[in-house]
């Protein structure tokens, strides 16, 4: 990718440690944002390979491209970081911060918590994304970022892949996004990863359905995704909530 600024900045970037993270965690939200007219991108920190059932990174990349097409996102890129060895280090922070400076998003959707018994890359991605947001806005340091100009990102929201806990998100400031019109796209985007969800792992779809239904009904929607904010969610129009 060229180091020149994008002609058409993105409104939102969702960051995942591996291809399929954002689809599982916030795919319905991404499709909803596209439906609402926003420009949305995905950054996968690694290619997710190797994995047990995948023939190799080329197939996983094809699955990721198909998932992005289903969601309707305008851009997807995979950084040259290493699956299973992902670390919140200097080079990784700079690589992601360059993407933020290049695409100039207003909002970042990021992994929000560690996933015990699952990939430790998820926890590294939390810290890495938060650091890259900070690096994105720093001035007098352009030489570290290929002279891409600083960019201050307005907002950060977290999605979760921790499906085995009954505890609320650690940040506490959670809310539900209505994905009633995009739930089917979310499921189809996850199904695009055929190598990751063979017959013996089809239970993931029952879990996704149960969670989307639970969160949606709790907020008065048919389907929903729970997101959380590191900052309190403020309201200016109280009656508008009705």
matplotlib code that plots the C-alpha trace (Angstrom):
import matplotlib.pyplot as plt

x = [0.0, 1.2, 2.3, 0.4, -2.8, -6.0, -8.2, -11.3, -10.7, -12.6, -15.1, -14.5, -11.8, -12.4, -9.2, -8.8, -5.9, -6.9, -9.3, -12.7, -12.3, -14.2, -16.9, -17.6, -17.4, -18.9, -19.8, -23.4, -22.3, -19.9, -22.6, -25.0, -22.6, -22.1, -25.9, -26.1, -23.7, -20.4, -17.1, -15.8, -12.5, -11.0, -7.4, -6.3, -3.1, -2.0, -3.1, -4.2, -2.1, -1.3, -4.5, -5.4, -7.9, -6.6, -4.5, -2.5, -2.6, -3.8, -7.1, -7.6, -7.0, -9.7, -12.1, -11.4, -12.0, -15.3, -16.4, -15.5, -17.6, -20.6, -20.3, -19.9, -16.8, -14.8, -11.3, -9.5, -5.8, -3.6, -0.5, 2.7, 2.6, 3.0, 0.1, 0.7, 3.6, 1.7, 3.1, 2.4, 5.8, 7.2, 7.2, 3.6, 2.3, 4.0, 2.6, -1.0, -0.6, 0.5, -2.8, -4.7, -2.7, -3.2, -7.0, -7.9, -10.9, -13.2, -13.9, -12.0, -13.7, -11.2, -11.0, -11.8, -10.6, -8.4, -9.9, -8.8, -8.1, -8.2, -5.6, -3.3, -3.0, -6.4, -5.1, -2.0, -4.3, -6.2, -3.0, -1.5, -4.6, -4.9, -1.2, -1.5, -4.4, -2.2, 0.8, -1.5, -2.0, 1.5, 3.2, 6.9, 7.4, 6.4, 9.7, 8.7, 5.5, 6.8, 5.9, 2.2, 0.6, -0.8, -4.4, -6.5, -9.2, -12.4, -13.7, -12.9, -15.4, -14.7, -16.2, -15.8, -14.8, -15.1, -18.1, -17.6, -18.1, -21.2, -19.5, -20.2, -17.4, -14.5, -15.1, -18.7, -20.0, -21.9, -24.7, -26.4, -26.2, -29.3, -28.3, -31.7, -31.3, -27.7, -27.7, -27.9, -24.9, -22.9, -23.6, -22.8, -19.5, -18.5, -19.6, -17.3, -14.4, -15.1, -11.6, -12.2, -15.6, -15.8, -18.8, -17.3, -17.3, -20.7, -21.8, -20.4, -23.4, -25.8, -23.8, -23.8, -27.5, -28.2, -26.1, -27.4, -31.0, -30.4, -28.6, -31.2, -34.2, -32.7, -32.6, -35.9, -34.4, -34.7, -30.9, -28.1, -24.4, -23.0, -20.3, -18.6, -16.8, -13.8, -15.7, -19.1, -21.8, -23.4, -26.9, -28.0, -31.6, -33.2, -36.5, -34.8, -33.9, -37.6]
y = [0.0, 3.5, 5.7, 8.6, 9.7, 8.0, 10.3, 8.9, 8.6, 5.9, 6.8, 3.7, 1.1, -2.2, -4.0, -7.7, -9.9, -12.4, -12.6, -13.5, -11.6, -8.5, -10.6, -12.6, -9.6, -6.7, -7.8, -6.8, -3.3, -2.9, -3.9, -1.5, 1.4, 0.7, 0.6, 4.0, 5.4, 5.4, 4.3, 1.3, -0.6, -3.6, -4.1, -7.6, -7.5, -11.0, -13.4, -15.9, -18.7, -21.4, -23.0, -26.7, -26.9, -24.2, -25.2, -21.9, -18.1, -17.7, -19.6, -17.6, -14.4, -15.4, -16.1, -12.7, -11.0, -12.7, -11.9, -8.2, -8.3, -9.7, -7.0, -4.3, -2.7, -0.5, -1.5, -4.4, -4.9, -7.4, -6.2, -8.1, -9.2, -12.8, -15.0, -16.7, -14.3, -11.1, -8.7, -5.1, -3.8, -0.7, -2.0, -3.3, -0.1, 1.9, -0.4, 0.1, 3.8, 4.3, 2.8, 5.2, 8.1, 7.0, 6.3, 9.0, 7.3, 9.0, 5.8, 2.7, -0.6, -2.8, -6.0, -5.1, -7.9, -11.0, -14.3, -16.9, -20.4, -18.8, -16.9, -14.6, -12.5, -11.0, -9.4, -8.1, -6.6, -4.7, -3.0, -2.6, -0.8, 1.6, 2.5, 3.0, 5.4, 7.5, 7.3, 8.4, 11.8, 12.6, 15.6, 16.3, 12.6, 12.3, 10.6, 7.6, 7.2, 7.7, 11.4, 10.6, 13.6, 13.2, 12.3, 12.5, 9.8, 10.9, 7.7, 4.2, 1.3, -2.2, -5.5, -8.8, -12.3, -13.6, -15.9, -18.0, -15.4, -14.1, -10.9, -7.6, -6.0, -4.8, -1.2, -1.2, 1.5, -0.9, -0.4, -2.4, -1.8, -2.7, -5.1, -6.4, -5.5, -6.9, -10.0, -12.3, -10.5, -11.0, -14.8, -15.1, -13.3, -15.7, -18.7, -17.4, -18.8, -22.4, -23.5, -22.1, -23.5, -27.1, -29.3, -30.0, -26.2, -25.3, -24.7, -21.2, -20.2, -21.3, -19.2, -16.2, -16.5, -16.8, -13.8, -11.6, -12.4, -11.9, -8.5, -7.4, -8.3, -6.7, -3.4, -3.7, -5.0, -8.3, -8.7, -6.8, -6.6, -5.3, -2.8, -0.9, 2.4, 3.4, 6.6, 7.1, 7.2, 10.7, 11.7, 15.1, 14.2, 12.2, 11.9, 10.8, 7.6, 6.7]
z = [0.0, -0.8, 2.1, 0.5, 2.2, 1.1, -1.1, 0.6, 4.4, 6.3, 9.0, 11.0, 11.3, 13.1, 14.3, 14.9, 15.8, 13.1, 10.1, 11.5, 14.8, 13.8, 11.9, 15.1, 17.5, 15.6, 12.0, 12.3, 13.5, 10.6, 8.1, 9.8, 9.5, 5.8, 5.5, 7.1, 4.5, 6.4, 5.0, 7.0, 7.0, 8.7, 9.8, 10.6, 12.6, 11.4, 8.7, 11.3, 9.9, 10.5, 11.8, 11.9, 9.1, 6.7, 3.6, 4.0, 4.2, 0.6, 1.4, 4.6, 2.7, 0.1, 3.0, 4.5, 1.2, 0.8, 4.4, 3.7, 0.5, 2.4, 5.0, 2.3, 3.9, 1.6, 2.6, 4.3, 4.9, 6.8, 8.6, 8.3, 12.0, 13.1, 14.3, 17.6, 18.3, 18.2, 20.8, 21.9, 20.8, 19.1, 15.6, 15.8, 17.3, 14.5, 11.8, 13.0, 13.7, 10.1, 9.0, 11.3, 9.9, 6.4, 6.5, 9.2, 10.8, 13.3, 15.3, 16.1, 17.0, 19.0, 20.9, 24.5, 26.7, 27.1, 26.1, 28.7, 27.2, 23.7, 21.7, 23.8, 20.6, 21.5, 24.7, 22.9, 20.2, 22.9, 24.2, 20.7, 19.3, 22.3, 21.9, 18.1, 18.6, 20.9, 18.4, 15.6, 17.0, 18.2, 16.6, 15.9, 15.3, 11.6, 10.6, 12.6, 10.5, 7.0, 7.3, 7.4, 9.2, 12.7, 13.1, 16.2, 16.4, 18.0, 19.6, 20.7, 21.3, 22.3, 21.0, 22.8, 21.9, 25.5, 25.1, 28.2, 30.9, 32.5, 33.6, 31.8, 29.8, 32.0, 31.0, 32.1, 29.8, 27.5, 25.1, 22.4, 18.6, 16.7, 14.0, 13.1, 9.4, 9.2, 11.4, 8.4, 6.8, 10.1, 10.1, 6.4, 6.9, 9.6, 7.5, 4.8, 7.0, 6.0, 7.1, 10.6, 11.2, 10.0, 11.1, 14.6, 15.3, 14.0, 17.6, 17.3, 15.2, 17.9, 20.4, 18.1, 17.5, 21.3, 22.1, 19.4, 20.4, 24.1, 23.6, 21.0, 23.1, 26.2, 24.3, 22.4, 19.2, 17.4, 17.1, 18.8, 19.5, 22.8, 22.6, 25.4, 25.8, 27.9, 28.6, 30.0, 27.3, 27.6, 26.5, 25.3, 24.2, 27.0, 25.3, 22.1, 23.9, 23.8]

ax = plt.figure().add_subplot(projection="3d")
ax.plot(x, y, z, "-o")
ax.set_aspect("equal")
plt.show()
